[in-house]
Amino acid sequence: MLRFDFLEARNLRHAISLLERHGDESRVVAGSTDFLARWRQGFWRPAAVVNLKGIANLGRISYSPQNGLRLGALATVQSIESNAQVRRRYQALATGATSFAGVQVRNLATIGGNVCNASPAGDTLPALLAFDAQCTIAGPEGSRTLPLTELFLGPGRTALKQGEVLTQLTLPAPLPRTGSLYIKHSPRGAMDIATVGVASVVTLEEDGRTCRDARIALGAVGPTPFRATDAENLLKGQELTAGLLAQAAEAAEAAATPIDDVRGTAGYRKAMVEALTRRTLQYSLQMASGRAMPFEEQRRLAVQTAF
């Protein structure tokens, strides 16, 4: 039987020292939901596993208008989904969390784990990108900050250096008249990996019609989750008509570079990008315009199994 040393980190400094000591043969875990599956399948064979779960204060969630939303890396996906400030101000993140597997997994899985796994189909990642998340990273050389857009290097690959640990994600406070939504398309609902995932964030000017800012992030249609910047630029400074939203959706589709796999063909996925971008923009515009949407309705929309 293949074995590994399971090491409990007492604090952050201890975790970093353990990772330095074991080098490339070590792997970090927190909720272990992804690790156990990949270890059993033979994809990961570490000699040492460093458990961060016992480190105090890394699971905190806080919000202030000045500092925005701060998510400790050990915050569970369920705690994010149920947080009142997240539901009120970061709807796309809340719906990304609610579409993440089942409640049992959400109670174990951590936001830091979902980010550091760097799956192109990670359910929380498009929303984090769309809200301009910043990563706080601790390592042997101290602490540094990195935009989430620069963290992902490819499937399962991040810009974390040897011995570094993601400790926090920070999302700026949304401006007034902002709405957002994430929608995941998956044949078996939340329990399955996303075939396509789209998060949109829309902010309106005081006139309630002109787009002050728009962000669109796509998942499962490229080697990493990414922002559809050409689509975003079509909307900024413009009145958001149905025709313009359709143009932005087509631009997002053009930016997608999916592959064929068991969950869908590349052509099907590109078509789903267009459909989901249009829908998330429409609902985000609705919420930005002041038309409230109960969270149960957002939850219903978050996972689409058929079109």
C-alpha positions in Angstrom: 0.0 0.0 0.0 1.3 3.5 -0.9 1.8 5.7 2.2 2.6 9.2 3.1 3.6 11.1 6.2 0.6 13.2 7.5 1.9 16.3 9.2 -0.2 18.7 11.3 0.9 22.3 11.0 0.6 24.1 14.3 0.7 27.6 12.7 1.6 29.3 9.5 5.3 29.5 10.1 5.4 25.8 11.0 3.5 24.9 7.8 6.0 26.9 5.7 8.9 25.2 7.4 7.4 21.7 6.7 6.9 22.5 3.1 10.4 23.8 2.8 11.8 20.6 4.4 9.9 18.2 2.2 10.1 20.2 -1.1 8.4 18.9 -4.2 7.4 15.7 -2.4 4.9 17.6 -0.2 1.4 18.7 -0.7 -0.9 21.0 1.3 -4.4 19.9 2.4 -7.3 21.5 4.3 -10.7 20.0 3.5 -9.0 17.1 1.6 -12.0 16.6 -0.7 -10.0 16.9 -3.9 -6.8 15.3 -2.5 -8.4 12.0 -1.4 -10.0 11.5 -4.8 -6.8 12.2 -6.7 -4.6 10.2 -4.4 -6.9 7.2 -4.7 -6.8 7.5 -8.5 -3.0 7.7 -8.5 -2.7 11.2 -9.8 -1.0 12.5 -6.7 1.7 10.5 -4.8 3.3 12.8 -2.2 5.7 11.6 0.4 4.4 14.2 2.9 1.0 15.9 3.3 0.8 19.1 5.4 -2.6 19.7 7.0 -3.4 23.4 7.5 -6.8 22.8 9.1 -5.6 23.4 12.6 -4.2 26.8 12.0 -6.2 29.4 13.9 -7.8 32.4 12.2 -7.4 31.2 8.6 -11.1 30.5 8.2 -12.4 34.0 9.0 -14.8 35.8 6.7 -15.2 39.6 7.2 -16.6 42.5 5.3 -16.3 46.3 5.6 -17.0 49.1 3.0 -13.3 50.1 3.4 -11.6 46.7 3.1 -14.2 44.8 1.1 -14.7 41.0 1.6 -11.9 39.1 3.2 -12.0 35.3 2.9 -9.5 33.3 5.0 -8.1 30.4 2.9 -9.7 27.9 5.2 -13.2 29.3 5.0 -15.4 26.5 3.8 -17.5 26.8 0.7 -20.6 26.3 2.8 -19.7 29.2 5.1 -19.2 31.5 2.1 -22.5 30.4 0.6 -24.5 31.1 3.8 -22.7 34.4 4.7 -25.2 37.3 4.7 -22.8 39.8 3.3 -21.7 37.5 0.5 -25.4 36.8 -0.5 -26.2 40.5 -0.3 -23.2 42.1 -2.1 -21.4 39.3 -4.0 -24.3 37.3 -5.5 -22.1 35.6 -8.1 -19.8 34.2 -5.4 -22.8 33.0 -3.4 -24.3 31.2 -6.4 -20.9 29.8 -7.3 -20.6 28.4 -3.8 -24.1 26.9 -3.9 -23.4 25.2 -7.2 -20.4 23.5 -5.7 -21.0 19.8 -5.2 -23.3 18.7 -2.4 -23.7 20.2 1.1 -21.5 17.5 2.7 -18.6 18.4 0.4 -19.2 22.2 0.8 -18.9 21.8 4.6 -15.4 20.3 4.1 -14.0 22.0 1.0 -12.2 25.3 1.5 -12.0 28.4 -0.7 -8.2 28.2 -0.6 -8.3 24.6 -1.8 -10.6 25.4 -4.7 -8.4 28.2 -5.8 -5.1 26.3 -5.4 -6.4 23.2 -7.2 -6.5 25.6 -10.2 -9.1 23.5 -12.0 -10.4 25.3 -15.2 -13.9 24.2 -14.0 -13.7 25.4 -10.3 -17.1 26.8 -9.4 -15.9 29.7 -7.2 -13.2 30.8 -9.5 -15.2 32.8 -12.2 -16.9 34.8 -9.5 -13.6 35.5 -7.7 -12.1 36.7 -11.0 -15.1 38.8 -11.8 -14.8 40.6 -8.4 -11.1 41.3 -8.9 -9.9 39.1 -6.1 -6.4 39.6 -4.7 -4.4 36.7 -3.1 -2.4 37.1 0.0 0.4 34.6 0.0 2.8 33.7 2.8 6.2 32.0 2.3 9.8 31.7 3.3 10.5 35.2 2.1 7.5 36.8 3.8 4.1 37.9 2.5 3.2 39.0 -0.9 0.0 40.0 -2.8 -0.9 38.7 -6.2 -4.0 39.4 -8.4 -6.0 36.2 -8.9 -5.7 36.7 -12.6 -2.0 36.1 -12.3 -2.2 33.0 -10.0 -3.4 30.4 -12.6 -0.7 29.1 -15.0 -2.6 26.1 -16.4 -4.7 23.1 -15.3 -3.6 22.3 -11.8 -0.7 24.8 -11.9 -0.4 28.1 -10.0 2.2 30.8 -9.4 2.8 29.7 -5.8 6.5 29.1 -5.1 8.0 26.3 -3.1 7.0 26.7 0.6 4.3 29.3 -0.1 0.8 29.1 1.2 -2.3 31.0 0.1 -3.7 32.7 3.3 -6.4 35.1 2.2 -8.5 36.3 -0.7 -9.6 39.9 -0.7 -12.5 41.2 -2.9 -13.1 45.0 -3.2 -16.4 46.3 -1.9 -18.9 46.5 -4.9 -20.0 50.0 -5.9 -23.7 51.0 -5.5 -26.0 49.7 -8.3 -24.1 46.5 -8.8 -25.6 43.1 -9.5 -24.0 39.7 -10.3 -24.7 36.1 -10.9 -22.9 32.8 -11.7 -24.5 30.1 -13.7 -23.1 26.6 -14.2 -24.2 24.2 -16.9 -23.7 20.6 -15.9 -25.7 17.5 -17.0 -26.1 16.2 -13.4 -26.5 19.5 -11.6 -24.3 20.7 -8.8 -22.9 17.2 -8.1 -21.1 17.2 -11.5 -18.1 19.2 -12.7 -19.1 22.2 -14.8 -19.3 21.8 -18.5 -19.4 25.6 -18.7 -19.5 28.3 -15.9 -20.0 32.0 -16.4 -20.0 34.8 -13.8 -21.0 38.3 -14.7 -20.9 41.6 -12.6 -22.6 44.7 -13.8 -22.4 48.2 -12.2 -24.7 51.0 -13.4 -24.2 54.8 -13.4 -26.5 57.0 -11.4 -28.9 57.2 -14.3 -29.7 53.5 -13.9 -29.2 52.8 -17.6 -25.5 53.3 -18.5 -22.9 50.7 -17.7 -20.2 52.0 -15.4 -18.4 48.7 -15.2 -18.9 45.1 -16.4 -16.9 42.0 -15.7 -17.4 38.6 -17.3 -15.4 35.5 -16.2 -15.5 32.1 -17.9 -14.8 28.6 -16.5 -14.3 25.2 -18.1 -13.6 26.7 -21.6 -9.9 27.3 -21.5 -6.8 26.0 -19.7 -7.6 28.3 -16.8 -10.6 30.4 -15.8 -10.3 33.8 -17.4 -11.9 37.2 -17.9 -13.6 37.9 -21.3 -12.2 41.4 -21.5 -13.3 42.1 -25.1 -16.9 41.4 -24.1 -16.5 43.6 -21.0 -15.3 46.5 -23.1 -18.3 46.4 -25.4 -20.5 47.2 -22.4 -18.6 49.9 -20.5 -20.0 53.4 -20.9 -23.0 52.1 -23.0 -26.7 51.8 -22.4 -27.3 48.1 -21.8 -29.8 47.2 -24.4 -30.8 43.6 -25.2 -28.9 43.9 -28.5 -25.7 45.0 -26.7 -25.9 42.2 -24.2 -26.2 39.8 -27.1 -23.1 41.3 -28.8 -21.2 40.9 -25.5 -22.3 37.3 -25.2 -21.1 36.6 -28.8 -17.7 38.2 -27.9 -17.4 36.0 -24.8 -18.2 33.0 -27.0 -15.4 34.0 -29.4 -12.9 34.2 -26.5 -13.6 30.7 -25.3 -11.2 27.9 -26.3 -12.8 24.7 -25.0 -11.8 21.1 -25.7 -13.9 18.0 -26.5 -14.3 15.7 -23.5 -16.8 13.4 -21.9 -18.8 16.4 -20.6 -19.3 18.1 -24.0 -17.8 19.0 -27.4 -15.9 22.2 -27.9 -18.7 23.5 -30.2 -21.4 22.8 -27.6 -19.4 24.5 -24.9 -18.9 27.6 -27.0 -22.6 27.8 -27.6 -23.2 27.5 -23.9 -20.8 30.3 -23.2 -23.0 32.6 -25.4 -26.2 31.5 -23.7 -24.9 31.7 -20.1 -23.2 35.0 -20.7 -26.4 36.5 -22.0 -28.4 35.1 -19.0 -25.9 36.2 -16.3 -25.7 39.7 -17.8 -29.5 40.0 -18.0 -29.9 38.9 -14.3 -27.0 41.0 -13.2 -28.5 44.1 -14.9 -31.9 43.3 -13.2 -30.3 43.3 -9.8 -28.1 46.3 -10.5 -31.3 48.2 -11.5 -32.7 47.6 -8.0 -35.0 44.7 -8.8 -34.1 42.4 -5.9 -33.9 38.6 -6.5 -34.4 36.3 -3.5 -31.5 34.0 -2.9 -33.6 30.9 -3.4 -34.3 32.2 -6.9 -30.6 32.8 -7.5 -29.9 29.3 -6.2 -32.4 27.9 -8.7 -30.8 29.7 -11.6 -27.2 28.8 -10.5 -27.2 25.3 -12.0 -28.7 24.6 -15.4 -28.9 21.0 -16.5 -30.7 21.4 -19.8 -31.3 24.1 -22.4 
